[in-house]
Every structure is written in C-alpha cells, then in structure tokens.
C-alpha cells in the first residue's frame, strides 16, 4: 500500500506549477484527484501514487448535446 502524504507535498512532487492551496483543495473536493484525498487532523492526505484527472469540458458538452438530441427525437416520435 502506498504511503499517505500531504496534498501540498504531492502537488510539489508531481507538478511544476506553483502550489495554490484553494485551487488544489478544490480539486480534491470535486474528486479530480484519484484516489480521493481524505482529511486527517484538518489536513488533506493523499496516496503518493494518486493522479490528477483533467476533464475536457468541450468534449463533454458535445457528448451531452448529441445524447440530448437523440433522446428528444426518440421521445417525440414515441408520443405520436
């Protein structure tokens, strides 16, 4: 099992970008770091091998529009 480290330490070990506590903690709360960090003694702790999951909002939006359009057409056709 991997060792738990502070969220700040994990960020500095994996990324060159400056550490911004609010941003990184927000990512933890939103579930964008997997496995999800947990709060121990008032601090976020994360497994050393955790990964940041980046979402592509443009592609997600396109997928939702396509699915919504298909569902609407099918629902409209089934009502008549």
Buried (B, 14 or more C-beta within 10 A) or exposed (E): EEEBBBBBEBBBEEEEEEEEEEEBBEBBEEEBBEEBBEEEEEEBBBBEEBEBEEEEEEEEEEEEEEEEEEEEEEEEEEEE
